[in-house]
Amino acid sequence: MVTQGTLKQAKDEGTKLVEDARRDIERLQKEATLEAKDRLYQARQAFEQENKERRNDLVEQERRLNQREQSLDKKVSTADRKESDLTRKEKEVSAREKTVAEKELQLETAVLQQRTQLEAISGMTAEEAKKMLIAGMEQEARFEAIKLTKRIEDEARESAERKAREIIVSSVQRYAHDYVNEATVSVLQLPNDEMKGRIIGREGRNIRALEAATGIDLVIDDTPEAIIISGFDPFRREIAKVSLERLMHDGRIHPARIEEVVEKVRKEIEKLMVEEAEKVMFDLGVQDVHPDLVKLLGKLKYRTSYGQNNLMHAREAAFICGMMAAELGLDVKLAKRAALLHDVGKAISHEEEGTHPNLGGEYARKLGEHPKVVNAIMAHHGDIEWISPEGVLVAVAEGLSAARPGARREAFESYIKRLEKLEEIATSYKGVDKAYAIRAGREVRVIVNQDGVSEAESAQISRDMAKRVEAELTYPGQIKITVIRESRYVEYAK
């Protein structure tokens, strides 16, 4: 019984193992089938993708071939058309050459016939006609030679007169007049030292109000019974000085009164400036000047250049220019007028952009001044060409008045240092060969290497140099920077 039960159990277990094995085999078969199908699908997808890419490449190549074929067809068509045009033009040229040859033959025949007829009509041969023509040409040439000789003589006479005028002008340059210098400070005498305290006011309110109203600085130190009025603008210094004198005389010194007096004094001094300008015009005999120009001229009374009063400088230049014009036989009134007005641009140069010759010239043109006067104003520093000898005299007279010893005050050492600094700045740039500070430091001319510096770089050098000069130097007016770049070609004939 035990053995049969064991066998049955073993048989059941064997049957179960067989079933399990069969199930495993079926599962494995299914998995293998699925894996094979998946690989087949992936392989098919890859093949289709590759086939699609190849097909696209073939389509693209076919498109390019079609484009090239079309382009070749167009070129062949164009070449055929050009060849046809050349053939046609060759035929036309050949026909024209034939026509021209026929016409030349006809022309030669006609000329020969005409010459024969002319000889028969005139009764002269061709040689006789040539001789007569040559004689006429000789007579005409002789007449032209006489005219040329006369013109050369006239030019020589004019050149001699011009040279004589230059000699006279050179000799007149030795003329000198009174020296005119002004300082940048004014000293106001006080009746007593107690007045200093009244001018300062409680907690300094009076002196602050006065400095704010006039735009100048008041220096109150230990100097007995004196106050220093400091400022670079003589017009403001004069307003401050007169205002202080009136305030001390009146005795009422407080901010409201200060503003009132300063404004009143400013109007009176503006009126005084016009009167001073009219007085100078009367002394010079200059008339019919536009009122606006008279006002500008009056403003020069309180403007200076290196310590030289501009109105007195204009008056002196006008006198010198008038004397030179009289010596040279030029228009004396025009010369005086141009010299008197040559610096009016300085009255507005601190208000508008530009150099004082250009500002003054444009202002004079707008107010109807004579073109020669306008040119003399704009050209007195050599910025443009002169159109009249009076304009040249204005420049000479201006130089005589400004350049003589003592007329303008500037330390020689500082002047030389400024020129050296200008040239040092200019030569510090790459590609600069030489640099020259000219016109008393008012202009710097820079010569750059033509091969190493382009036109654009030259323009950039001038801009950069102007910025450096503005940042590193202190100078009156403006400094003109000219960068020169040129090509020179030299050959020698042996």
C-alpha positions in Angstrom: 0.0 0.0 0.0 2.8 2.3 0.8 4.6 1.5 -2.4 1.5 2.1 -4.6 0.7 5.4 -2.8 4.3 6.5 -3.3 4.2 5.5 -7.0 0.9 7.4 -7.4 2.3 10.4 -5.7 5.5 10.2 -7.9 3.3 9.8 -11.0 1.3 12.8 -10.1 4.4 14.8 -9.5 5.8 13.7 -12.8 2.6 14.6 -14.5 2.7 18.0 -12.8 6.3 18.5 -13.8 5.5 17.7 -17.4 2.7 20.1 -17.4 4.9 22.8 -15.9 7.6 22.1 -18.5 5.0 22.3 -21.2 3.7 25.6 -19.9 7.3 26.9 -19.7 8.0 25.8 -23.2 4.9 27.5 -24.5 5.7 30.7 -22.6 9.2 30.7 -23.9 8.0 30.0 -27.4 5.6 33.0 -27.1 8.3 35.2 -25.8 10.7 34.2 -28.5 8.0 34.8 -31.1 7.2 38.2 -29.7 10.9 39.2 -29.5 11.4 38.0 -33.1 8.4 40.0 -34.3 9.7 43.1 -32.4 13.2 42.8 -34.0 11.6 42.2 -37.4 9.5 45.3 -36.9 12.5 47.4 -35.8 14.5 46.2 -38.7 11.7 47.0 -41.1 11.3 50.5 -39.6 15.0 51.1 -40.0 15.0 49.9 -43.5 12.0 52.0 -44.4 13.7 55.1 -42.8 16.9 54.5 -44.7 15.0 53.9 -47.9 13.1 57.2 -47.3 16.3 59.2 -46.8 17.9 57.7 -49.9 14.7 58.4 -51.8 14.8 62.1 -50.6 18.5 62.3 -51.6 17.7 61.1 -55.0 14.8 63.6 -55.3 17.2 66.4 -54.2 19.9 65.4 -56.7 17.3 65.1 -59.4 16.1 68.7 -58.6 19.6 70.1 -58.6 20.3 68.4 -61.9 17.1 69.9 -63.3 18.2 73.3 -62.1 21.7 73.0 -63.6 20.1 71.8 -66.9 17.8 74.8 -67.0 20.7 77.1 -66.2 22.8 75.6 -68.9 19.9 75.9 -71.3 19.6 79.6 -70.4 23.3 80.2 -70.9 23.3 78.3 -74.2 20.3 80.5 -75.3 22.1 83.7 -74.2 25.3 82.7 -75.9 23.3 81.9 -79.1 21.6 85.3 -78.9 24.9 87.1 -78.3 26.5 85.2 -81.2 23.6 86.2 -83.4 23.9 89.9 -82.3 27.7 89.8 -83.0 27.1 88.4 -86.4 24.6 91.1 -87.2 26.8 93.8 -85.9 29.7 92.6 -87.9 27.6 92.8 -91.0 26.5 96.3 -90.1 30.1 97.4 -89.4 31.2 96.0 -92.7 28.4 97.8 -94.5 29.3 101.1 -92.7 33.0 100.7 -93.6 32.1 100.2 -97.2 29.8 103.3 -97.0 32.6 105.4 -95.3 35.1 104.4 -97.9 32.8 105.4 -100.7 32.1 108.7 -99.0 35.8 109.4 -98.5 36.4 108.8 -102.2 33.5 111.2 -103.0 34.9 113.8 -100.6 38.4 113.7 -102.0 36.9 114.1 -105.5 34.7 117.0 -104.3 37.7 118.7 -102.6 39.8 118.4 -105.7 37.0 119.8 -107.9 36.5 122.7 -105.4 40.2 123.5 -105.3 40.3 123.6 -109.1 37.2 125.9 -109.1 38.7 128.2 -106.4 42.0 128.5 -108.4 40.0 129.3 -111.5 37.9 132.0 -109.7 40.7 133.6 -107.7 43.3 133.5 -110.3 45.8 132.1 -107.7 47.4 128.7 -107.3 47.3 126.8 -104.1 50.8 127.9 -103.2 50.0 131.6 -103.7 46.9 131.1 -101.4 49.0 129.5 -98.7 51.5 132.4 -98.8 48.6 134.9 -98.5 47.2 133.0 -95.5 50.5 132.8 -93.8 51.0 136.5 -94.2 47.6 137.2 -92.6 48.4 134.8 -89.7 51.7 136.5 -89.1 50.0 139.9 -88.9 47.4 138.5 -86.4 50.2 136.9 -84.3 52.1 140.2 -84.2 49.0 141.9 -82.9 48.4 139.3 -80.3 52.1 139.6 -79.2 51.6 143.3 -78.8 48.5 142.8 -76.6 50.4 140.1 -74.5 53.3 142.5 -74.0 51.0 145.2 -72.8 49.2 142.9 -70.4 52.6 141.7 -69.0 53.6 145.4 -68.5 50.3 146.1 -66.7 50.8 143.1 -64.4 54.3 144.1 -63.7 53.2 147.6 -62.8 50.4 146.2 -60.5 52.9 143.9 -58.9 55.3 146.7 -58.3 52.5 148.8 -56.7 51.5 145.8 -54.5 55.1 145.3 -53.4 55.4 149.0 -52.6 52.2 148.7 -50.5 53.6 145.7 -48.6 56.8 147.7 -47.9 54.8 150.6 -46.5 52.6 148.3 -44.4 55.8 146.6 -43.0 57.2 150.0 -42.0 53.9 151.0 -40.4 54.1 147.9 -38.2 56.7 149.7 -36.0 54.0 152.1 -34.8 53.1 151.8 -31.1 50.5 153.6 -28.9 49.6 153.7 -25.2 49.6 150.4 -23.3 46.3 149.2 -22.0 46.2 146.6 -19.2 43.6 145.6 -16.7 43.7 143.3 -13.7 41.2 140.7 -12.6 40.7 142.3 -9.2 39.4 145.7 -8.0 40.1 147.3 -4.6 37.3 149.3 -2.9 38.3 151.7 -0.2 36.1 151.8 2.9 35.4 154.8 5.1 36.3 152.7 8.2 36.7 149.1 9.3 33.3 149.0 10.8 31.8 149.0 7.3 33.3 145.6 6.7 31.0 144.1 9.4 27.9 145.9 7.8 28.9 144.5 4.4 29.2 141.0 5.7 25.9 141.3 7.6 24.4 139.0 10.2 25.8 135.5 9.7 27.1 136.7 6.3 23.8 137.2 4.6 24.7 140.5 3.0 27.9 139.4 1.4 26.2 136.2 0.2 23.4 138.2 -1.4 25.9 140.5 -3.0 28.0 137.7 -4.4 24.9 135.9 -5.7 23.5 139.1 -7.4 26.8 140.1 -9.1 28.5 136.8 -9.6 31.8 137.9 -8.2 33.8 137.1 -5.1 34.4 139.6 -2.2 37.6 139.1 -0.3 37.5 140.7 3.1 40.9 140.2 4.9 43.1 142.1 7.3 43.8 144.9 4.8 42.7 148.1 6.7 39.7 150.0 5.2 39.7 148.0 1.9 37.8 145.2 0.2 39.0 143.2 -2.8 36.5 142.5 -5.5 37.7 139.5 -7.5 36.4 138.1 -10.8 37.4 137.5 -14.4 34.4 139.4 -15.8 35.2 143.2 -15.7 31.5 144.0 -16.3 30.4 142.1 -13.1 33.3 143.6 -11.2 32.3 147.1 -12.1 28.6 146.4 -11.2 29.8 145.1 -7.8 32.1 148.1 -7.2 29.5 150.7 -8.0 26.8 148.9 -6.1 28.9 148.7 -3.0 29.8 152.4 -3.2 26.1 153.3 -3.5 25.1 151.0 -0.6 27.8 152.5 1.6 26.7 156.0 0.7 23.1 155.2 1.3 23.7 153.3 4.5 20.9 150.8 4.0 22.6 147.4 3.5 20.4 144.3 3.5 19.6 141.6 0.9 16.5 143.2 -0.6 18.2 146.6 -1.0 21.3 144.9 -2.4 19.3 143.2 -5.2 17.5 146.5 -6.0 20.7 148.5 -6.2 22.6 145.9 -8.2 19.8 145.7 -10.8 19.7 149.5 -11.1 23.5 149.7 -11.5 23.4 147.0 -14.1 21.0 149.0 -16.3 23.0 152.2 -15.8 26.3 150.5 -16.8 24.6 149.0 -19.9 23.6 152.5 -20.9 27.1 153.7 -20.1 28.5 151.0 -22.4 26.5 152.3 -25.3 27.6 155.8 -24.6 31.3 154.7 -24.5 30.8 152.9 -27.8 29.3 156.0 -29.4 32.1 158.1 -28.1 34.7 155.8 -29.7 32.7 155.9 -33.0 32.6 159.7 -32.8 36.4 159.9 -32.2 37.0 157.6 -35.3 34.4 159.3 -37.5 32.4 156.0 -38.0 28.8 156.6 -38.6 25.5 154.8 -39.4 26.3 151.7 -37.3 23.3 149.5 -36.5 22.1 150.0 -32.8 22.6 146.3 -32.0 26.2 146.5 -33.2 26.7 149.6 -31.1 25.5 147.6 -28.0 27.9 144.8 -28.8 30.7 147.2 -29.3 29.9 148.8 -25.9 30.0 145.4 -24.2 33.7 145.2 -25.2 34.4 148.0 -22.6 34.1 145.4 -19.9 35.8 142.5 -21.7 39.5 141.8 -21.8 42.0 139.6 -23.6 45.1 138.8 -21.7 44.4 141.9 -19.6 43.9 144.2 -22.7 40.6 146.1 -22.8 38.8 145.0 -26.0 37.1 148.3 -26.7 40.4 150.2 -26.4 42.0 147.5 -28.5 39.4 148.0 -31.2 39.8 151.8 -31.0 43.5 151.6 -31.3 43.4 149.1 -34.2 40.9 151.4 -36.0 43.3 154.3 -35.7 46.3 152.3 -36.9 44.2 150.8 -39.8 43.0 154.2 -40.9 46.5 155.6 -41.0 47.8 152.7 -43.1 44.8 152.9 -45.5 45.5 156.7 -45.9 49.2 155.9 -46.7 48.2 153.2 -49.2 45.4 155.2 -50.9 42.7 152.8 -49.8 39.2 153.5 -48.4 40.0 155.0 -44.9 36.4 155.0 -43.6 35.9 151.4 -44.6 39.2 150.4 -43.0 38.4 152.1 -39.7 34.9 150.7 -39.7 36.1 147.1 -40.2 38.9 147.4 -37.6 36.5 148.9 -35.0 34.1 146.0 -35.5 36.6 143.2 -35.9 36.2 141.9 -32.3 32.4 142.4 -31.8 32.1 138.6 -31.7 33.8 138.5 -28.4 30.8 140.2 -26.8 28.7 137.1 -27.6 31.3 134.3 -27.8 30.6 133.3 -24.2 26.8 133.0 -25.0 26.9 131.1 -28.4 29.0 128.3 -30.0 31.7 129.3 -32.4 34.8 131.4 -32.8 34.5 135.2 -32.3 35.5 136.0 -36.0 32.7 133.8 -37.3 30.1 135.0 -34.7 31.0 138.7 -35.3 31.0 138.3 -39.1 27.6 136.5 -39.2 26.1 139.1 -36.8 27.4 142.0 -38.9 26.1 140.3 -42.1 22.6 140.0 -40.6 22.6 143.7 -39.6 23.5 144.8 -43.2 27.2 145.6 -42.9 29.2 145.9 -46.1 30.5 142.5 -47.5 34.1 143.8 -47.2 33.6 144.7 -43.5 32.0 141.2 -42.9 35.0 139.5 -44.7 37.5 141.6 -42.7 35.8 140.5 -39.4 35.8 136.8 -40.3 39.3 136.8 -41.8 41.3 138.9 -39.3 42.8 135.7 -37.8 43.4 134.1 -41.2 40.6 131.6 -41.0 39.4 132.5 -44.5 40.8 134.4 -47.5 40.6 138.2 -47.7 38.6 139.8 -50.5 40.0 143.3 -50.1 43.2 145.0 -49.1 41.3 146.8 -46.3 40.7 143.3 -44.8 44.5 142.6 -44.8 45.1 146.0 -43.1 42.6 145.0 -40.4 44.5 141.9 -39.6 47.8 143.8 -39.5 46.4 146.6 -37.3 44.9 144.0 -34.9 48.2 142.3 -34.7 50.0 145.6 -34.0 47.6 146.5 -31.2 47.7 143.1 -29.6 51.3 142.0 -30.1 53.4 145.0 -29.0 55.2 144.6 -25.7 53.0 145.4 -22.7 49.7 145.4 -24.5 48.7 142.0 -23.2 50.0 140.4 -20.1 50.9 136.7 -19.8 53.9 135.1 -18.1 56.4 134.1 -20.7 57.1 130.9 -18.9 53.5 129.8 -18.8 53.1 130.8 -22.5 56.0 128.6 -23.5 54.8 125.7 -21.3 51.4 125.9 -23.0 52.9 125.7 -26.5 55.1 122.8 -25.4 52.2 121.0 -23.9 50.1 121.4 -27.0 52.9 119.9 -29.2 53.5 117.2 -26.6 49.8 116.1 -26.7 49.9 116.2 -30.5 53.0 114.1 -30.9 51.8 111.5 -28.4 49.4 109.9 -30.9 50.6 107.0 -33.1 51.2 108.0 -36.7 51.9 111.7 -36.0 55.2 112.9 -37.7 55.3 116.5 -36.7 53.2 119.0 -34.7 53.4 122.8 -34.6 51.7 125.2 -32.2 51.1 128.5 -34.2 49.2 131.7 -33.9 50.3 132.2 -30.3 48.9 128.9 -29.3 45.5 129.4 -30.9 46.0 126.6 -33.5 47.9 123.3 -33.6 48.8 121.8 -37.0 49.5 118.1 -36.9 51.1 116.3 -39.8 50.4 112.5 -39.8 52.0 109.7 -41.8 50.0 109.1 -44.9 50.8 105.4 -45.1 50.2 104.6 -41.5 47.1 106.7 -40.8 43.8 106.6 -42.8 41.4 109.4 -43.4 39.0 108.1 -40.7 41.9 107.8 -38.2 43.0 111.3 -38.9 39.5 112.6 -38.1 39.5 110.5 -34.9 42.9 111.9 -33.9 41.6 115.5 -34.2 38.6 114.7 -32.1 40.6 112.9 -29.4 43.2 115.7 -29.3 40.5 118.3 -28.9 39.1 116.4 -25.9 42.6 116.0 -24.3 43.4 119.7 -24.7 40.1 120.7 -23.1 40.8 118.3 -20.2 44.5 119.1 -19.6 45.0 122.7 -20.5 43.7 126.1 -19.3 43.5 128.7 -22.1 41.4 131.7 -23.2 39.1 131.4 -26.2 39.4 128.4 -28.5 42.2 126.3 -30.0 41.9 125.1 -33.5 43.4 121.6 -34.2 44.2 120.9 -37.9 45.3 117.3 -38.8 47.0 117.2 -42.3 47.3 114.0 -44.3 48.6 114.3 -47.8 50.3 112.2 -50.6 53.4 113.5 -52.4 54.9 111.8 -55.4 58.4 112.9 -56.5 60.3 111.8 -59.7 63.5 113.1 -61.1 64.1 113.7 -64.9 67.7 112.7 -65.7 
